[in-house]
Amino acid sequence: MLKQYFLDIMRKECNGLYLCEVPTGIGKSYQAAHAMEEYVKEIREEYAKAMRQCARTITDERKLIYLTPLRKNVGEEEEELKKAYENEELFEKEVLHIKSNVDNIIENLGKVTIPQDKQPFNYDELKKQVKAYNGEPSPEIKKIWEDKVEEEERKFRKEIKNILSVIPARERLDRIKNDKQYQWIGQLYPVVFIKEKKIILMTISKFLSKNISLVDKSVTFFDSDISKNAVIFMDEFDSTKEFVRNHIIQNSFKSNDDYLDVFRQIASNMDLTNFDRYVTEAETRIDEDGTKYEKFCDRAKKIMEDYKLNLNYKTVLEQDDIKQPFIFHDGQINTICKKGFSVVGIENMVKNRIDIQQVDEKEEINGAISISALLKDIHDFLRDFRFFLLKWAEQYATVVNIYRQKTETPMDILQEDNALSSLMGCFKLKVDQQKLVYDEADKIKIELKSKKEDFYQTGFEYYRFVDADRHNHKTDINFVSIRTTPEKILLAMARKASVIGMSASAEFKTVLNNYNLDYLKEELGPDYHITESALKTEIAAELVKRNIPYKNKEIKCHGFRISAERNYFENKECRKILVQKIKNEISDSDKQGSYKQNRYLAIANVFHIFCTSNMRTLLCLENILAEEGKEKWDTTVLNGLLDSAKEDTDYRGDDIEIIVMNSKNFKNKKKEFKEKLNKHKRVIIISSYKTLAEGQNLQYNVKDTEGLIRLPGKRKGKEKDLDGIYLGEITYIIRRSIDSGQPFDRNERNKNISEQIFQAEDLFVQSEIGKTDKDKWIKEAFLGENKSKQYNLKSIGVSITRTVLQAVGRLCRTTLKSPDIYILVNENVLKKMNVDDLNIKESQCLFPPEMLKILELKEEYNRDKERAKEDSIKEAWEEAREEANKSSFRSLDWINDFLENCWKLIEQRNWIEMREWVLKYPTLYDEAKLPDNILNEFYFHIPGRKKKYYFKAYNDFQDGVEVSFADKSNCRGWSEMSEKAAKLPYILKYKGMKEYFKKKGYVTSFKMLPRILNPVMFRNIYKGALGEVAGRFIIENELGIKLIDITEPEKFEKFDFRLNEEVYVDFKNWDESMQVDRENELKKIRQKMRMVGAKRVYIINIVVEDGTKYEIKESTDGIIEIPGLITKNGDIITKPIEKLAKEVK
């Protein structure tokens, strides 16, 4: 079945990507091992037959490569292969498990004998450290010894290379294989025999890392000939993306050299007359007349002069690194710095340097150097020069090798990578500087032809400014370059090999935790293959037989929906004490206090269910690890909650214990877990999704199988699965920015930034977010903020479903089960799971019964949710509050961006059109088509199509806003959003106003529609715009004049209108709920008066409040405050009109 599927792919020898989505427990690794062994056996026999017949048409060079994210899984596959071979000698001959050099040394150094005259100088020291490592029980101290071994191993290996250097390259492998003086090298570094092996096992990270070869050129396994036309098994296929991405990110931090210094080094060493004959001869082969190289010289000289690179660049910026500017490049250059600022270089004559400063983007500084332009010009130069160097190095290797072939003593050929390194040495570039100019990703770019240039092909780059005492005289501009992506690497693999992607969730469409399958399908075309339906049908039939005990109710899956609101405690007093106990552990000032409380209440319900069930073992997973004294998830509190659950259930035993497992203590804690079970204890395991994602299994041996149920099938044994699982919240799918208020490691922060960029770009390519959201997301990653992230995206929901399936797989490792299995799932997990793409009918057979129970709970949750919507719109209110808060933040950012611009005519027009729009549409249909300059986020969905609500703004919306749809009596002290709160009914009572509004298309009453303006847009835009049009109509009507529009960019939006060149008017639409600091407002008005050159300004409120003492206030500096033009009945107040009339005479 599955084995045959693998064999069919291997036999047809067609490169491409073959997805193999089969359920956990079907034995993917086992079947892969047996398929590989059988295929190698077939080739071996065909090769032998061909050799007997003197035929040369059969080759045995095709490699089978098994890749997996985790080292432990490689070891498990190696064991499966040993069993499949049934011949240890043949296994050793044909199979190679590639481990790290350190692992090989630790494992084998004590087993080999090295001749005295061949022993590296540090042999005894290395032996001593390996012995110390092997004898150390403490994991922490063991890691220290491992680091020491790694350091000594590098010296040891370098000495071996010196020993082998006297032997011609083509003879080295034969000496290591057959000469007793050198055989120890092969025992310590078995990777030297890789070309002779048929099956190669390694981690995906090892596959992508450079193999420092002792006998051949050093390349990555990905780039080497072993992967060409190979069959590559990628186990845990979707999980490999994260490991590939992390490998790419880590490689991008290899060099900390100053980007400008790298360019300076090249530019100052371009004189060909200083290079040797072979280098210049190679250059003429690709540039006969020398014009190409001459153009590079001219470009370099121009950049040096234009940007004054003879001087050092030094930042004059804030010390807080989190606020330092970044330059980001993903096809276009973006400067990320303080809002409204740009980053420029200004020559400092006194200090003889260029000062890097953040300046107001409106400010024009004579002679200022654009830092983004500087970096773009250098970037473009290095990009073009890089490809010229590649061709040059190719010819240089050819020239040198022609010479070497003519010598009497044969010499090793010069490899292209060494030729390139030598060539860059001509420009006096150090090793780290060379990495900035060229990396392995460029090879992929050259070899891989894509249908289009996009993020997956081009990657991204960014520059950061680094100051340090060791280079106090200048600022280094570090360059982080990520020129490749996981999709690009997988695409290259699938074009040169047959790649089999094995996983229970291989075809889950989430770009966050799987490769972009739509992109790969488009690029690979007919070479992209999903799992064959015939295979799924066969597997489904087998699983139906295996799961008969579930169908016959011999095994029952009990499902529970868990939340803080659901109460499993019967004793109200006990529950009350429990809640108080939790509150006591959480600080009142803790912003996440409510979230933490709910997490504890949910787990308390889980403990309650455990106490009343027949479970002996329960696995509880959360998104974080529990520790004693840990604020977010404290083991002391957890034990207290267990005591409360025991008390409420009247549980008298003392046999329930909690064990906390993490990656570091897993081995010891698993041993402790088994020991407790042997002592007849009931055990609750507290762990995290991340720990279990690392492939940790928790099945255990049982002495007595009586009362347990055996699933039909070949696999036997006394290992048993856990009795139950609790799936707590899953909140780590989206990477969050590192808190700018917390200490941080620079490399860790750069990793965090790169991860967020990858996620934003992935979601953008998949059209799950737009360009504006992507740009905001990336900007916030650099600034250490988390305002714009969206959490209701499809990829997030599918990722959560995938995580749930992986977690449930921990209960599906054996064929021995308890008759009762408990599946407990937090309702927030059920809420966020996205199962839209799952074929539920097909899943009935391909998912384990435990997962099907979760899908039942999901359906049940959805039904209850729909029912709840019919009875109450409470949940919709909550969603509306959240949407109102988010949209208010977005709108506030948008408004602030607008107010800080330079008010060109197009910007003025957009601003005016936006204000006109909201006057016409304070509420809106869902299907309404919005103009380009009107954002969806100006509105939010209001439950029940209400046309009013109440809101409470914090710090003038800067710290958020609360929204309520309750009655006014429950919202005392809150502001109201309604036509009445906007004074619209009163304004329309003024003579002729209603007709004017209808003519202009402005609403005369709010309609009850699905969407309504958010608090920011209502208070800051709608009310202001309403006051402005109403005030203008009244003044022009009463005085028979035309107020003058303000269109000068420098004066626009400082005030509303002017009466003449010296007198300005600003209308207000205040109400009693608005809290205005009068002195602060007056200070702002005075500042604006100076900016526009006003002698007097009338600040005019439209509708006077009832009971208000009417008083026109006039200050000595020309500010006249008018409390109202009309009453609530629409009657004109004559005093302000008379005063204004004097200004226009």
BELMORA-V737300 format. One record per residue. N is the residue number from 1. RES is the residue in one letter. SS is DSSP state (hx for helix, st for strand, lp for the rest). NEAR is the number of other ideal C-beta (glycine too) atoms within 8 Angstrom. Layout:
BEGIN
N/RES/SS/NEAR  N/RES/SS/NEAR
END
This chain:
BEGIN
1/M/lp/9  2/L/hx/14  3/K/hx/10  4/Q/hx/8  5/Y/hx/11  6/F/hx/15  7/L/hx/11  8/D/hx/8  9/I/hx/11  10/M/hx/12  11/R/hx/7  12/K/hx/6  13/E/lp/7  14/C/lp/6  15/N/lp/9  16/G/st/12  17/L/st/12  18/Y/st/10  19/L/st/12  20/C/st/16  21/E/st/11  22/V/lp/13  23/P/lp/10  24/T/lp/10  25/G/lp/8  26/I/lp/11  27/G/lp/7  28/K/hx/11  29/S/hx/11  30/Y/hx/8  31/Q/hx/13  32/A/hx/16  33/A/hx/13  34/H/hx/11  35/A/hx/14  36/M/hx/15  37/E/hx/12  38/E/hx/10  39/Y/hx/13  40/V/hx/12  41/K/hx/8  42/E/hx/8  43/I/hx/12  44/R/hx/10  45/E/hx/8  46/E/hx/9  47/Y/hx/11  48/A/hx/8  49/K/hx/9  50/A/hx/11  51/M/hx/8  52/R/hx/6  53/Q/lp/6  54/C/lp/5  55/A/lp/7  56/R/lp/5  57/T/lp/4  58/I/lp/10  59/T/lp/5  60/D/lp/8  61/E/lp/4  62/R/lp/10  63/K/lp/12  64/L/st/14  65/I/st/17  66/Y/st/15  67/L/st/12  68/T/st/13  69/P/lp/13  70/L/lp/10  71/R/hx/7  72/K/hx/7  73/N/hx/13  74/V/hx/14  75/G/hx/9  76/E/hx/9  77/E/hx/15  78/E/hx/11  79/E/hx/8  80/E/hx/13  81/L/hx/15  82/K/hx/9  83/K/hx/8  84/A/hx/10  85/Y/hx/12  86/E/lp/4  87/N/lp/6  88/E/hx/7  89/E/hx/6  90/L/hx/8  91/F/hx/11  92/E/hx/7  93/K/hx/6  94/E/hx/10  95/V/st/14  96/L/st/11  97/H/st/9  98/I/lp/10  99/K/lp/9  100/S/lp/6  101/N/hx/10  102/V/hx/10  103/D/hx/8  104/N/hx/12  105/I/hx/14  106/I/hx/12  107/E/hx/7  108/N/hx/10  109/L/hx/11  110/G/hx/8  111/K/hx/5  112/V/lp/9  113/T/lp/4  114/I/lp/8  115/P/lp/9  116/Q/hx/5  117/D/hx/4  118/K/hx/9  119/Q/lp/8  120/P/lp/10  121/F/lp/6  122/N/lp/10  123/Y/hx/10  124/D/hx/6  125/E/hx/8  126/L/hx/15  127/K/hx/10  128/K/hx/8  129/Q/hx/12  130/V/hx/13  131/K/hx/9  132/A/hx/9  133/Y/hx/13  134/N/hx/8  135/G/lp/5  136/E/lp/9  137/P/lp/3  138/S/lp/6  139/P/hx/7  140/E/hx/6  141/I/hx/8  142/K/hx/11  143/K/hx/8  144/I/hx/8  145/W/hx/12  146/E/hx/11  147/D/hx/8  148/K/hx/10  149/V/hx/15  150/E/hx/9  151/E/hx/8  152/E/hx/12  153/E/hx/12  154/R/hx/8  155/K/hx/11  156/F/hx/13  157/R/hx/12  158/K/hx/8  159/E/hx/11  160/I/hx/12  161/K/hx/9  162/N/hx/7  163/I/hx/9  164/L/hx/13  165/S/lp/6  166/V/lp/4  167/I/lp/8  168/P/lp/7  169/A/hx/9  170/R/hx/4  171/E/hx/8  172/R/hx/12  173/L/hx/9  174/D/hx/8  175/R/hx/12  176/I/hx/14  177/K/hx/9  178/N/hx/6  179/D/lp/9  180/K/lp/5  181/Q/lp/7  182/Y/lp/11  183/Q/hx/11  184/W/hx/11  185/I/hx/12  186/G/hx/12  187/Q/hx/9  188/L/hx/11  189/Y/lp/11  190/P/hx/9  191/V/hx/9  192/V/hx/12  193/F/hx/11  194/I/hx/10  195/K/hx/5  196/E/hx/4  197/K/lp/11  198/K/lp/10  199/I/st/15  200/I/st/14  201/L/st/13  202/M/st/14  203/T/st/12  204/I/hx/14  205/S/hx/10  206/K/hx/10  207/F/hx/13  208/L/hx/11  209/S/lp/9  210/K/st/7  211/N/st/10  212/I/lp/7  213/S/lp/10  214/L/lp/12  215/V/lp/9  216/D/lp/5  217/K/lp/7  218/S/lp/8  219/V/st/10  220/T/st/11  221/F/lp/16  222/F/lp/10  223/D/lp/8  224/S/lp/9  225/D/hx/4  226/I/hx/11  227/S/hx/15  228/K/lp/7  229/N/lp/8  230/A/lp/12  231/V/st/13  232/I/st/13  233/F/st/13  234/M/st/13  235/D/st/15  236/E/lp/13  237/F/hx/13  238/D/hx/14  239/S/hx/11  240/T/hx/14  241/K/hx/11  242/E/hx/9  243/F/hx/12  244/V/hx/13  245/R/hx/12  246/N/hx/10  247/H/hx/12  248/I/hx/14  249/I/hx/13  250/Q/hx/8  251/N/hx/9  252/S/hx/10  253/F/lp/11  254/K/lp/6  255/S/lp/9  256/N/lp/7  257/D/lp/12  258/D/lp/10  259/Y/hx/14  260/L/hx/10  261/D/hx/10  262/V/hx/14  263/F/hx/14  264/R/hx/10  265/Q/hx/12  266/I/hx/14  267/A/hx/12  268/S/lp/6  269/N/lp/10  270/M/lp/11  271/D/lp/5  272/L/hx/8  273/T/hx/4  274/N/hx/6  275/F/lp/8  276/D/lp/5  277/R/hx/5  278/Y/hx/10  279/V/hx/11  280/T/hx/10  281/E/hx/9  282/A/hx/14  283/E/hx/14  284/T/hx/9  285/R/hx/10  286/I/hx/10  287/D/lp/10  288/E/lp/5  289/D/lp/4  290/G/lp/9  291/T/hx/7  292/K/hx/9  293/Y/hx/12  294/E/hx/8  295/K/hx/8  296/F/hx/13  297/C/hx/9  298/D/hx/8  299/R/hx/9  300/A/hx/13  301/K/hx/9  302/K/hx/8  303/I/hx/15  304/M/hx/11  305/E/hx/7  306/D/hx/7  307/Y/lp/10  308/K/lp/9  309/L/lp/10  310/N/lp/4  311/L/lp/9  312/N/lp/7  313/Y/st/12  314/K/st/14  315/T/st/11  316/V/lp/6  317/L/lp/11  318/E/lp/5  319/Q/lp/4  320/D/lp/7  321/D/hx/6  322/I/hx/10  323/K/hx/9  324/Q/lp/11  325/P/lp/11  326/F/st/11  327/I/st/14  328/F/st/14  329/H/st/14  330/D/lp/11  331/G/lp/5  332/Q/lp/5  333/I/st/9  334/N/st/10  335/T/st/12  336/I/st/11  337/C/lp/9  338/K/lp/7  339/K/lp/6  340/G/lp/7  341/F/st/10  342/S/st/10  343/V/st/12  344/V/st/12  345/G/st/14  346/I/st/11  347/E/st/11  348/N/st/10  349/M/lp/5  350/V/lp/4  351/K/lp/7  352/N/lp/6  353/R/st/12  354/I/st/13  355/D/st/12  356/I/st/14  357/Q/st/11  358/Q/st/9  359/V/st/10  360/D/st/7  361/E/lp/7  362/K/lp/6  363/E/lp/6  364/E/lp/4  365/I/lp/8  366/N/lp/4  367/G/lp/6  368/A/lp/9  369/I/st/13  370/S/st/9  371/I/hx/12  372/S/hx/10  373/A/hx/8  374/L/hx/12  375/L/hx/14  376/K/hx/10  377/D/hx/11  378/I/hx/12  379/H/hx/10  380/D/hx/8  381/F/hx/13  382/L/hx/13  383/R/hx/8  384/D/hx/9  385/F/hx/11  386/R/hx/11  387/F/hx/10  388/F/hx/12  389/L/hx/13  390/L/hx/12  391/K/hx/9  392/W/hx/12  393/A/hx/14  394/E/hx/10  395/Q/hx/12  396/Y/hx/15  397/A/hx/14  398/T/hx/10  399/V/hx/12  400/V/hx/11  401/N/hx/10  402/I/hx/8  403/Y/hx/9  404/R/hx/12  405/Q/hx/7  406/K/hx/5  407/T/lp/8  408/E/lp/2  409/T/lp/4  410/P/lp/6  411/M/lp/6  412/D/lp/6  413/I/lp/8  414/L/lp/12  415/Q/lp/8  416/E/hx/9  417/D/hx/9  418/N/hx/10  419/A/hx/14  420/L/hx/12  421/S/hx/9  422/S/hx/11  423/L/hx/13  424/M/hx/13  425/G/hx/8  426/C/hx/10  427/F/lp/10  428/K/lp/6  429/L/lp/11  430/K/lp/6  431/V/hx/5  432/D/hx/10  433/Q/hx/14  434/Q/hx/11  435/K/hx/10  436/L/hx/12  437/V/hx/13  438/Y/lp/10  439/D/lp/8  440/E/lp/9  441/A/hx/11  442/D/hx/12  443/K/hx/8  444/I/hx/12  445/K/hx/10  446/I/hx/8  447/E/hx/6  448/L/lp/11  449/K/lp/2  450/S/lp/10  451/K/lp/4  452/K/lp/5  453/E/lp/5  454/D/lp/8  455/F/hx/13  456/Y/hx/12  457/Q/hx/12  458/T/hx/10  459/G/lp/13  460/F/st/11  461/E/st/13  462/Y/st/12  463/Y/st/13  464/R/st/10  465/F/st/13  466/V/st/10  467/D/lp/9  468/A/lp/7  469/D/hx/4  470/R/hx/4  471/H/hx/10  472/N/lp/7  473/H/lp/6  474/K/lp/10  475/T/lp/11  476/D/st/14  477/I/st/13  478/N/st/12  479/F/st/9  480/V/st/12  481/S/st/9  482/I/st/13  483/R/lp/10  484/T/lp/10  485/T/lp/13  486/P/hx/11  487/E/hx/11  488/K/hx/13  489/I/hx/14  490/L/hx/13  491/L/hx/14  492/A/hx/12  493/M/hx/12  494/A/hx/15  495/R/hx/9  496/K/hx/9  497/A/lp/13  498/S/st/14  499/V/st/12  500/I/st/13  501/G/st/12  502/M/st/13  503/S/st/12  504/A/lp/10  505/S/lp/11  506/A/lp/14  507/E/lp/9  508/F/lp/13  509/K/lp/11  510/T/lp/12  511/V/lp/12  512/L/lp/12  513/N/lp/14  514/N/lp/15  515/Y/lp/11  516/N/lp/12  517/L/hx/10  518/D/hx/8  519/Y/hx/11  520/L/hx/15  521/K/hx/9  522/E/hx/8  523/E/hx/10  524/L/hx/13  525/G/hx/7  526/P/hx/5  527/D/hx/11  528/Y/st/12  529/H/st/8  530/I/lp/7  531/T/lp/11  532/E/lp/8  533/S/hx/6  534/A/hx/6  535/L/hx/13  536/K/hx/13  537/T/hx/8  538/E/hx/9  539/I/hx/15  540/A/hx/11  541/A/hx/9  542/E/hx/10  543/L/hx/12  544/V/hx/9  545/K/hx/8  546/R/hx/10  547/N/lp/11  548/I/hx/9  549/P/hx/11  550/Y/hx/10  551/K/hx/6  552/N/lp/6  553/K/lp/6  554/E/lp/7  555/I/lp/13  556/K/st/7  557/C/st/12  558/H/st/9  559/G/st/11  560/F/st/10  561/R/st/11  562/I/st/12  563/S/lp/11  564/A/lp/8  565/E/lp/4  566/R/lp/9  567/N/lp/6  568/Y/lp/7  569/F/lp/14  570/E/lp/5  571/N/lp/8  572/K/hx/6  573/E/hx/6  574/C/hx/12  575/R/hx/11  576/K/hx/8  577/I/hx/9  578/L/hx/13  579/V/hx/10  580/Q/hx/8  581/K/hx/12  582/I/hx/14  583/K/hx/8  584/N/hx/6  585/E/lp/8  586/I/lp/10  587/S/lp/5  588/D/lp/5  589/S/lp/4  590/D/lp/8  591/K/lp/4  592/Q/lp/7  593/G/hx/10  594/S/hx/6  595/Y/hx/7  596/K/hx/11  597/Q/hx/13  598/N/hx/10  599/R/hx/13  600/Y/hx/13  601/L/hx/12  602/A/hx/13  603/I/hx/13  604/A/hx/14  605/N/hx/14  606/V/hx/13  607/F/hx/13  608/H/hx/13  609/I/hx/12  610/F/hx/14  611/C/hx/11  612/T/hx/6  613/S/lp/10  614/N/lp/6  615/M/lp/12  616/R/lp/8  617/T/st/12  618/L/st/15  619/L/st/14  620/C/st/13  621/L/st/12  622/E/st/13  623/N/lp/9  624/I/lp/7  625/L/lp/11  626/A/lp/11  627/E/st/9  628/E/lp/6  629/G/lp/6  630/K/lp/10  631/E/lp/4  632/K/lp/7  633/W/lp/11  634/D/st/13  635/T/hx/13  636/T/hx/8  637/V/hx/11  638/L/hx/14  639/N/hx/9  640/G/hx/9  641/L/hx/15  642/L/hx/12  643/D/hx/8  644/S/hx/15  645/A/hx/15  646/K/hx/10  647/E/hx/10  648/D/hx/12  649/T/hx/9  650/D/lp/5  651/Y/lp/9  652/R/lp/3  653/G/lp/5  654/D/lp/3  655/D/lp/7  656/I/st/14  657/E/st/9  658/I/st/12  659/I/st/12  660/V/st/13  661/M/lp/13  662/N/lp/10  663/S/lp/8  664/K/lp/5  665/N/lp/10  666/F/hx/11  667/K/hx/6  668/N/hx/7  669/K/hx/11  670/K/hx/11  671/K/hx/8  672/E/hx/9  673/F/hx/14  674/K/hx/10  675/E/hx/8  676/K/hx/11  677/L/hx/12  678/N/hx/7  679/K/lp/6  680/H/lp/5  681/K/lp/9  682/R/st/10  683/V/st/14  684/I/st/13  685/I/st/15  686/I/st/12  687/S/st/12  688/S/st/11  689/Y/hx/12  690/K/hx/8  691/T/hx/13  692/L/hx/13  693/A/hx/9  694/E/lp/8  695/G/lp/9  696/Q/lp/10  697/N/lp/6  698/L/lp/10  699/Q/lp/9  700/Y/st/10  701/N/st/7  702/V/lp/10  703/K/lp/5  704/D/lp/4  705/T/lp/9  706/E/lp/4  707/G/lp/4  708/L/lp/11  709/I/st/10  710/R/st/9  711/L/lp/10  712/P/lp/8  713/G/lp/6  714/K/lp/3  715/R/lp/6  716/K/lp/5  717/G/lp/7  718/K/lp/8  719/E/st/10  720/K/st/13  721/D/lp/12  722/L/lp/12  723/D/lp/12  724/G/st/15  725/I/st/16  726/Y/st/14  727/L/st/12  728/G/lp/13  729/E/lp/9  730/I/lp/13  731/T/lp/5  732/Y/lp/7  733/I/lp/10  734/I/lp/9  735/R/lp/7  736/R/lp/6  737/S/lp/13  738/I/lp/11  739/D/lp/6  740/S/lp/11  741/G/lp/3  742/Q/lp/6  743/P/lp/2  744/F/lp/8  745/D/lp/5  746/R/hx/8  747/N/hx/7  748/E/hx/9  749/R/hx/11  750/N/hx/11  751/K/hx/12  752/N/hx/12  753/I/hx/11  754/S/hx/12  755/E/hx/11  756/Q/hx/13  757/I/hx/14  758/F/hx/11  759/Q/hx/12  760/A/hx/13  761/E/hx/12  762/D/hx/13  763/L/hx/14  764/F/hx/14  765/V/hx/12  766/Q/lp/10  767/S/lp/5  768/E/lp/9  769/I/lp/11  770/G/lp/6  771/K/hx/6  772/T/hx/6  773/D/hx/11  774/K/hx/13  775/D/hx/9  776/K/hx/10  777/W/hx/14  778/I/hx/14  779/K/hx/10  780/E/hx/14  781/A/hx/12  782/F/hx/11  783/L/hx/11  784/G/lp/9  785/E/lp/8  786/N/lp/7  787/K/lp/8  788/S/lp/10  789/K/lp/9  790/Q/lp/7  791/Y/lp/7  792/N/lp/5  793/L/lp/10  794/K/hx/10  795/S/hx/15  796/I/hx/15  797/G/hx/12  798/V/hx/14  799/S/hx/13  800/I/hx/14  801/T/hx/13  802/R/hx/14  803/T/hx/13  804/V/hx/15  805/L/hx/13  806/Q/hx/12  807/A/hx/12  808/V/hx/15  809/G/hx/12  810/R/hx/13  811/L/hx/13  812/C/lp/10  813/R/lp/10  814/T/lp/10  815/T/lp/11  816/L/st/14  817/K/st/14  818/S/lp/13  819/P/lp/9  820/D/st/11  821/I/st/13  822/Y/st/14  823/I/st/15  824/L/st/12  825/V/st/15  826/N/st/12  827/E/hx/11  828/N/hx/8  829/V/hx/14  830/L/hx/13  831/K/hx/8  832/K/hx/11  833/M/lp/11  834/N/lp/11  835/V/lp/9  836/D/lp/5  837/D/lp/7  838/L/lp/8  839/N/lp/5  840/I/hx/8  841/K/hx/5  842/E/hx/9  843/S/hx/12  844/Q/hx/8  845/C/hx/10  846/L/hx/11  847/F/lp/11  848/P/lp/13  849/P/hx/10  850/E/hx/13  851/M/hx/12  852/L/hx/12  853/K/hx/11  854/I/hx/15  855/L/hx/13  856/E/hx/9  857/L/hx/14  858/K/hx/11  859/E/hx/8  860/E/hx/9  861/Y/hx/12  862/N/hx/8  863/R/hx/8  864/D/hx/8  865/K/hx/10  866/E/hx/8  867/R/hx/8  868/A/hx/10  869/K/hx/10  870/E/hx/5  871/D/hx/5  872/S/lp/6  873/I/lp/8  874/K/hx/7  875/E/hx/10  876/A/hx/11  877/W/hx/10  878/E/hx/8  879/E/hx/9  880/A/hx/14  881/R/hx/11  882/E/hx/8  883/E/hx/10  884/A/hx/15  885/N/hx/12  886/K/hx/9  887/S/hx/14  888/S/hx/15  889/F/hx/11  890/R/hx/11  891/S/hx/15  892/L/hx/12  893/D/hx/9  894/W/hx/10  895/I/hx/11  896/N/hx/9  897/D/hx/9  898/F/hx/10  899/L/hx/7  900/E/lp/7  901/N/lp/8  902/C/lp/6  903/W/lp/10  904/K/lp/8  905/L/hx/6  906/I/hx/6  907/E/hx/11  908/Q/hx/12  909/R/hx/8  910/N/hx/10  911/W/hx/11  912/I/hx/8  913/E/hx/10  914/M/hx/11  915/R/hx/12  916/E/hx/9  917/W/hx/10  918/V/hx/14  919/L/hx/13  920/K/hx/8  921/Y/lp/8  922/P/lp/11  923/T/st/12  924/L/st/10  925/Y/lp/7  926/D/lp/7  927/E/lp/4  928/A/lp/8  929/K/lp/3  930/L/lp/7  931/P/lp/6  932/D/lp/4  933/N/lp/6  934/I/lp/8  935/L/lp/8  936/N/hx/5  937/E/hx/10  938/F/hx/11  939/Y/st/12  940/F/st/10  941/H/st/11  942/I/lp/14  943/P/hx/10  944/G/hx/7  945/R/hx/8  946/K/lp/10  947/K/lp/12  948/K/lp/11  949/Y/st/13  950/Y/st/14  951/F/st/13  952/K/st/10  953/A/st/10  954/Y/lp/9  955/N/lp/6  956/D/lp/4  957/F/lp/13  958/Q/lp/6  959/D/lp/5  960/G/lp/8  961/V/st/13  962/E/st/10  963/V/st/12  964/S/st/12  965/F/lp/11  966/A/lp/6  967/D/lp/5  968/K/hx/7  969/S/hx/5  970/N/hx/7  971/C/lp/11  972/R/lp/6  973/G/lp/4  974/W/lp/11  975/S/st/12  976/E/st/12  977/M/st/13  978/S/lp/10  979/E/lp/12  980/K/lp/9  981/A/lp/11  982/A/lp/11  983/K/lp/12  984/L/hx/13  985/P/hx/9  986/Y/hx/12  987/I/hx/14  988/L/lp/11  989/K/lp/10  990/Y/lp/12  991/K/lp/5  992/G/lp/8  993/M/hx/14  994/K/hx/8  995/E/hx/7  996/Y/hx/9  997/F/hx/11  998/K/hx/9  999/K/hx/6  1000/K/hx/8  1001/G/lp/5  1002/Y/lp/9  1003/V/lp/12  1004/T/lp/8  1005/S/lp/7  1006/F/lp/12  1007/K/lp/7  1008/M/lp/7  1009/L/lp/10  1010/P/lp/8  1011/R/st/12  1012/I/st/15  1013/L/st/12  1014/N/lp/14  1015/P/hx/14  1016/V/hx/14  1017/M/hx/14  1018/F/hx/13  1019/R/hx/12  1020/N/hx/10  1021/I/hx/14  1022/Y/hx/13  1023/K/hx/11  1024/G/hx/11  1025/A/hx/12  1026/L/hx/14  1027/G/hx/13  1028/E/hx/11  1029/V/hx/11  1030/A/hx/14  1031/G/hx/14  1032/R/hx/12  1033/F/hx/12  1034/I/hx/14  1035/I/hx/14  1036/E/hx/11  1037/N/hx/9  1038/E/hx/8  1039/L/hx/10  1040/G/lp/5  1041/I/lp/8  1042/K/lp/4  1043/L/lp/12  1044/I/st/8  1045/D/st/5  1046/I/lp/14  1047/T/lp/6  1048/E/lp/6  1049/P/lp/8  1050/E/lp/7  1051/K/lp/9  1052/F/lp/10  1053/E/lp/6  1054/K/lp/9  1055/F/lp/13  1056/D/lp/11  1057/F/st/11  1058/R/st/12  1059/L/lp/13  1060/N/lp/8  1061/E/lp/5  1062/E/lp/7  1063/V/st/13  1064/Y/st/16  1065/V/st/15  1066/D/st/11  1067/F/st/13  1068/K/st/10  1069/N/lp/14  1070/W/lp/6  1071/D/lp/8  1072/E/lp/4  1073/S/lp/8  1074/M/lp/8  1075/Q/lp/4  1076/V/lp/6  1077/D/lp/6  1078/R/hx/6  1079/E/hx/6  1080/N/hx/7  1081/E/hx/9  1082/L/hx/10  1083/K/hx/8  1084/K/hx/8  1085/I/hx/12  1086/R/hx/10  1087/Q/hx/8  1088/K/hx/12  1089/M/hx/15  1090/R/hx/7  1091/M/hx/9  1092/V/hx/12  1093/G/lp/7  1094/A/lp/13  1095/K/lp/6  1096/R/st/11  1097/V/st/15  1098/Y/st/13  1099/I/st/11  1100/I/st/12  1101/N/st/14  1102/I/lp/15  1103/V/st/13  1104/V/lp/12  1105/E/lp/9  1106/D/lp/4  1107/G/lp/3  1108/T/lp/8  1109/K/lp/3  1110/Y/lp/9  1111/E/lp/5  1112/I/lp/11  1113/K/st/6  1114/E/st/6  1115/S/lp/8  1116/T/lp/3  1117/D/lp/6  1118/G/lp/10  1119/I/st/13  1120/I/st/13  1121/E/st/8  1122/I/st/12  1123/P/lp/10  1124/G/lp/14  1125/L/lp/15  1126/I/st/16  1127/T/lp/10  1128/K/lp/8  1129/N/lp/7  1130/G/lp/12  1131/D/lp/6  1132/I/st/9  1133/I/lp/12  1134/T/hx/6  1135/K/hx/8  1136/P/hx/13  1137/I/hx/13  1138/E/hx/8  1139/K/hx/11  1140/L/hx/12  1141/A/hx/9  1142/K/hx/7  1143/E/hx/10  1144/V/hx/9  1145/K/lp/4
END
